[in-house]
Amino acid sequence: ILGDESTADETFSTSEQAFVKTFLQGGGRLLVSGAELAWDVDYKGSATDKDFCWNFLKMKYLSDAPGDSSGKYYRAETIPGSPLGDISTFYFDNGTRGTINVKWPDVLGHTNGSSGFLKYTGFDTTGGFAGTCFSGVFTGGTQEGKVVTLGFPFETIIAESVRNDFMEKILTYFEVAGEIRKTDDLAFPDEFRLYQNYPNPFNSQTTILFQIPKTEHITLKVLNLRGEEVATLTDRKEIAGSHHVNFDAGQLASGTYFYQLQSGNFRATKQLTLIK
């Protein structure tokens, strides 16, 4: 989630592009959102940037805003038959709802196997899309990965309930929805379980969810590729139920790490990717 981008900010550095490529080539699932993202990476980018945009973000720049009209379009809706299913029409911030004024939402084109699934309300899709998605093996990849790219910042979508519904559709498309349940469903778990962190890859902060079936002392630690502990997130007795921990990796270098939940004879480990 990149927010409001432009050529004044380097949206994806060379090293970040390398991390994302490796992640997607290995079967990763990635959500990318941000205004002027396509403008910076594709329209104003180098040949390498354009290749990354077309073959990994799976979109191309068409215009700087629908109809090149600044501050006019603040509403989006899914296209019939969308791979992500039906998402109710929603608004994103015009500067009055506490985030930013998304007056230059990118208009995206689909590329190399991707499809447009989201449109700006009132703007014909012959001119482009508000969001694209792709499922398949990426260039140089070995496993099927997925990417969803939005031409506006996800966090500017108005109403938390709408954002949650949209994210649920994205996670279902990413085929990780089976690991994400509502809190009520996790109130009385019958087994230990460690979930994939979200977002992943992430920039500085991410959330880790886990569940335990009984009150017990647990540890949740982050390890580097050498197996060395770099952070302890929890080391105490927790009551039965679902728990989440916010992990701030601001002091760590970009790269791949592991997080490990342990309690008695139970141990589970998952991988996370930090991109700065």
N, C-alpha and C positions, 0 to 999 in steps of 0.2 A: 504494500500500500504506500504509494509515493506522494500523494497529496497534489500540490500545485507545482508542476515542473515547468522548466523552460531551458533555454540554452544558458541562462545564468547559473543553473545548477546542473552538475553532471548527473544525469538520471541513472545511467549504468556505466560505471567505470570498466576498463578492460578486465580487471581482476574480478569484478562482480559478474560481468558477462561470462567469464570462464566458469565461475561457481554455478551459475544458473544453467549453463549448457550441460555441465557434468551432472547436475541434479536431474534435469529433464531426460537426458540420455539414459540415465539409470532407472527411469520409471517414475520420477517425481511428479507431484501434482502442485501446480503453482497458480495463484491468483495475483494478477498485477493490475493496479488501478492508479489513475492519476490524470489530471488535466494537463494538456500540452506534452504528454509523454511521447506520443507519436511525432509531434512537431520536433522534439529534441532528438530522439533516437533515429528516426527515419528521414524526415524532411531536411533537418540540419546536420544529420550525422555523417560519419565517414562511411566508406564502403564496408568496413567491418561492422559498424553500427547497423547499417541497413541489413546486412546479412543476418545479424542477430535478431533484428526486429522481424524480418520476414520469415525466418526459418525456426525461430525459437519462441518469440512472443506471438508469432503467427498472425500478424496484422501489419497493415501499412497505413501511412498517413494519406488522407484524402483532403481534409480541410481543417482549418484552425477552430472552427465552430460550425454548426449547421447553417448552411447558406452564408458562411463567413460573417454571421451576424452576432456580434458580442452582446452578452447579457439578454438574450431573447429566449433561449431554450433551457428550461430547468425541469423537464419532465421526461421520463423514459418508460418504455413498456416492452414486453417480450414480443417476438415475432411468432405467429402461429406455426406450430410444429417445431418450436425451439428444442434443441437437445437438452436444455436445462428444465424443460417443462414450462408451465404457465406461472408467471410472476405478476402480481397485481401492479397496475400502473402506479408509479411513485414519483416524488419530487426530490431533487437535490438542492442544496443550499444556494440561495441568491444573496447571501451575505447578511440575512436577518435571523438566522437560526443557530448562531454560535460557532460556526466553523469558518469557512471562507466563501467568498462569492465566486462560484464556478462559472464565470462569464465566458470562458473560452474552453468548453468541453471538446475534446478531439472527436472528429468524425473518422472512423476507422474503415478500412477495407479488409476483406478476408484474403488470405494468401496460403498457398501451398498446403491445401487440405483442410484449412479452417473454415468455419462458417459464421455468419453474422447471426446472433441470437437475440440481440437487444437493439431497439431503435429509439430515436428521439421522437417523442409524440409530436405529430404535426409536420414531421420532416420525412420525405419519401426515401425509402431504402435504396433507390437508384443512386442516391447521393452518398450513401454510406451508412454505417452502423454506429451504435453507441457501445456495443460490446461484441467481441468475437470469442470463439472457443475452438479447441482442437483436441482430439483424442487419437493417439497413434504413436508410432515409433519416430522419434525425432532424428534429424540428420546425425549420423554417427552413433546412434543409440543402439541399445541391446534389448530394451524393454519398452512396453507401451507406457507413455506418459501422458499428462493432460495439462492444458493451460487455459485459463480464462483471463481475458484482458478487457478492461473497461476504460472508456475515454474520459472518465470523470472519477474523482476520489470516492471510493466506497464509503468512507467515514462521513461524507457529506449527505448521504441519503437521509431524508427527514423521517423521524420516528424510529425508535429502537426496535419496535415490533416488526417494522418493514425490513430493517437491516437483518434482523434475525431470520425472517422468512427467506430473504434472498440468500443469506449465507447457508441456510439449510439446503436450498436447491443446489448451490455450488458444491457443498460437501457430498450431496447425493450423486451429483455428476462425477465428482472425484472418487466415488465409491468408498468413502470413509464414513458415511453417515451411520453405518452399523455400529461404529465405535462412539458415536455421539448421541447421548440420550438426554432427555429432560431430567432435571434434578429430581422430580418426583419418582421417576423410574429407578433412580440410583439411591433412593433413600434407605433401602434395606438390601444391600447387595449380598449375594451368597458366595462370593469368591473375590480373591484379590484380582485387580486388573489395573494395568497401566496403559493410558491412552496416548496417542500421538499428540505431540505439542501443536499448538496453533497460535499464530501462523508459523509455517515452516516451508521454506527458509524464512528467517526473520532478521530484522535490523534492530539489535539491542534488546528488545523485550518480547517475550513470548509467554504463553500460559501452558502449564502441564496439569492434566487432570488424572486423578487416580481414585480407586475405590478399595475399601478394605471391609471384610465381613464381620470383624469383631474389633473391640478396643485392644490396641496392641502398639508396642513401640516400633516405629518405622524410621527408615532413613531414605532420603531422596538426595542423590548426589549427581554432580555433573563431572564427567571424565573426558580427558583429551584422548587423542588417538593412541597414545602410549599407555593408556589405562591409568594415568595419574589424575588424582582428584583436583579439580580446579574450583569447585564450589559445592557447598553443602546447603541444600535448600530446606530440608527438614531433618531433624534428628531428635524425635520426641515421641511420646505416647499420643496417639490419635484415636478418637472415638470411631466406632463403626459408621460407615456411610461414604459419601463421595466428598472429595476434597480437591481444591485446585491451588496451585502455587504459581505466582508470577515470578518469572526468572528475568532479572536484569543482567545482561551480559555485556554491559557497556565497557567493562575493564578487560574483556577478552579480545583476542585477535580473530579476524574472520577465519572460518574454517568449519570442519566437521567435528562434532562432539557427540558424546553419548550421555544419556541420563538413566540412572539406575535406581529402581525402587526395591528395597529389601526389608523383609520382616520375617524373623525366624528362618524357616527353611524356604520361604518364597523369595524369589529374585526375578526381576524382569528388567530388560534393558531396551531402550529405543534410541534411534539416532536423530540428531537435529543439526541444522546447518545455519550458521551465523554469517550474514553478509552485511558488511558495513560500507 
